[in-house]
Amino acid sequence: MSMLEPEVTCIAPDTWCISEFRLVNAFLLAGRDKAVLIDTGCGIADLSRIVAALTDKPFFVLLTHGHADHTGGLIRLPGIQTYVGPEDRDMNRKMPCDNRFRRMYIEYRVDFRFPGEGHKQALLDMLPPDPGIVKFEDFLPLSEGMHFDLGGRTLQAVHTPGHSEGSYCFLDSATDILFSGDTVNNSIILMRQPDNDLRLVAQYRETLKKLWDMSDRYALLAIGHDGSTVDKQLVKDYLDLTDGLLKGSIQGSYEESGFRKGDVARLGLAELWYQCDA
Ligand SMILES: [Zn+2]
């Protein structure tokens, strides 16, 4: 038996951050009638056991996007109703959430995000034997402005393309938190574009403008990686950074850091890998 446990932090009433060994976050929100799990980690931790210890309400899943490190935990949650941005619905064809992915993720991320003697092996030992792959076919589609009523508490879906085409953030009526996934966190990745075209930066800038325009509705961001919540000022930092990149007043440079390689630019607390190779 491993001594390692995922870290669970209460970040607001009936609202928990479940950190999967500091690799990736999931968030559990409970209302009067229902609960929702926002993202599911990559499937190292047994999320069904963790959720059951926190709430006895029936729950469903909202995905901030289709990347395997946010969806892989669904393998531990068979039959749970799950919503994803329709543009990310074929993502598991490119990057299937299987144990091969989980082993690679542990191999490349643990030293950087959860360093410690023996952690890698302990996490590898936790993987469920041959769990198969998470199937996206049954997922229900999110759309802009969709509301999810938990009973006395509502979540609103906001389409936020950039990090992925089908990325969504979720605005919570009961707290002052925007659940921002990998759309806004401490280090954002946009994949390198052919000829270093800035179209993706421009699309991401539109997303940030939209989020900043509604910033009177939240104070904190609950982020997909590294820590649990940050001040909403981070949205403004990314907005100013993408503005600078598009106008040419900010230029990034090539770096390799941890598991990331590519062109990166920084402003305030924002770090944007805007032409990221890996
Ligand atoms: Zn991602």
Boltz pocket constraint, residues with backbone or C-beta under 6 A from the ligand:
constraints:
  - pocket:
      binder: B
      contacts: [[A, 65], [A, 67], [A, 163], [A, 182]]
      max_distance: 6.0
